[in-house]
Amino acid sequence: MNEIPKCPKCGSEYTYFDGSLYVCPDCAYEFDSVEEAAEADDVARDSNGAELFDGDAVTVIKDLKVKGSSMVIKRGTKVRSIRLTENPEEVDCKIDGSSIVLKTCFLKK
């Protein structure tokens, strides 16, 4: 029996096979197989979908409160020489001398 995989993007179980691709009706994501979708998700991307690399300069798109501190990272702050982490949704960087991990959804290249 051929089991239809869940959507790798949103996790919906209502995916269906449309002749050549699996399609998710909830988020409209199309994928060939679970293995290919997992490989594509290992790439760090900014809020606009641009691929991020070690050493890139990015800009913060939203005011961010830093947990455990009274520090606020203002919108428009330029962050230079980011470092990618094992998690493709996070990058490591230094802001005002403090090492901070930021989510890629709040960054743009």
Phi and psi in degrees as a GROMACS rama.xvg file:
@    title "Ramachandran Plot"
@    xaxis  label "Phi"
@    yaxis  label "Psi"
@TYPE xy
-92.6421  113.794  ASN-2
-91.2559  134.008  GLU-3
-82.1439  127.705  ILE-4
-75.6081  159.208  PRO-5
-74.5565  158.527  LYS-6
-66.2361  125.791  CYS-7
-72.9442  -16.1656  PRO-8
-87.3603  -49.6903  LYS-9
-113.426  -12.0115  CYS-10
83.9337  9.42672  GLY-11
-66.5633  142.663  SER-12
-95.5005  4.55465  GLU-13
-97.1089  25.5634  TYR-14
-69.1705  156.496  THR-15
-142.076  158.851  TYR-16
-93.7081  124.939  PHE-17
-112.028  51.5262  ASP-18
86.4589  -57.9785  GLY-19
-125.911  -18.4439  SER-20
-132.144  154.731  LEU-21
-86.0903  139.686  TYR-22
-126.921  136.991  VAL-23
-100.934  119.723  CYS-24
-73.3295  -20.2027  PRO-25
-76.9755  -45.73  ASP-26
-115.813  1.5033  CYS-27
63.2547  26.2432  ALA-28
-84.5262  135.443  TYR-29
-115.885  135.828  GLU-30
-148.564  153.083  PHE-31
-77.7719  -50.5783  ASP-32
-153.709  171.213  SER-33
-65.4737  -38.5877  VAL-34
-64.3768  -43.1876  GLU-35
-66.7143  -38.8798  GLU-36
-66.8962  -36.4542  ALA-37
-66.3893  -38.3539  ALA-38
-65.7605  -39.1154  GLU-39
-69.1995  -29.2407  ALA-40
-77.1092  -10.5395  ASP-41
-80.6972  4.49547  ASP-42
-101.086  130.099  VAL-43
-77.0945  128.183  ALA-44
-130.514  146.718  ARG-45
-80.9169  -172.85  ASP-46
-65.588  -22.6333  SER-47
-95.0431  -1.50839  ASN-48
93.9085  2.62578  GLY-49
-75.457  139.23  ALA-50
-72.0933  136  GLU-51
-102.341  145.155  LEU-52
-129.073  161.884  PHE-53
-58.6355  135.778  ASP-54
88.5622  -2.43665  GLY-55
-67.8639  156.49  ASP-56
-105.207  131.946  ALA-57
-130.926  166.815  VAL-58
-122.173  139.723  THR-59
-79.3136  132.986  VAL-60
-100.687  -1.3869  ILE-61
-151.236  146.448  LYS-62
-63.4931  129.033  ASP-63
-122.3  128.417  LEU-64
-85.4014  135.892  LYS-65
-91.3644  124.738  VAL-66
-63.4627  138.597  LYS-67
78.3349  12.3518  GLY-68
-152.53  164.454  SER-69
-91.6955  5.52479  SER-70
-72.6566  140.701  MET-71
-125.813  128.827  VAL-72
-91.2656  115.631  ILE-73
-76.872  151.288  LYS-74
-59.4788  136.826  ARG-75
92.8555  -3.16601  GLY-76
-65.3353  128.544  THR-77
-88.3103  126.739  LYS-78
-114.478  121.863  VAL-79
-103.236  155.669  ARG-80
44.5644  68.1604  SER-81
-74.2456  158.91  ILE-82
-124.406  129.674  ARG-83
-74.3067  148.536  LEU-84
-109.206  -179.772  THR-85
-65.7169  -29.411  GLU-86
-87.568  118.853  ASN-87
-67.6756  -9.03502  PRO-88
-92.4192  1.10941  GLU-89
-133.676  147.173  GLU-90
-129.339  151.116  VAL-91
-103.004  137.871  ASP-92
-155.636  174.527  CYS-93
-119.342  129.439  LYS-94
-129.079  122.541  ILE-95
52.7183  38.1837  ASP-96
82.5025  -3.73678  GLY-97
-101.697  133.028  SER-98
-80.2963  124.007  SER-99
-134.23  145.315  ILE-100
-103.016  125.222  VAL-101
-115.314  148.128  LEU-102
-79.2864  139.8  LYS-103
-68.5663  -19.9746  THR-104
-69.4267  -13.2078  CYS-105
-104.184  13.1581  PHE-106
-122.78  151.558  LEU-107
-136.98  146.573  LYS-108
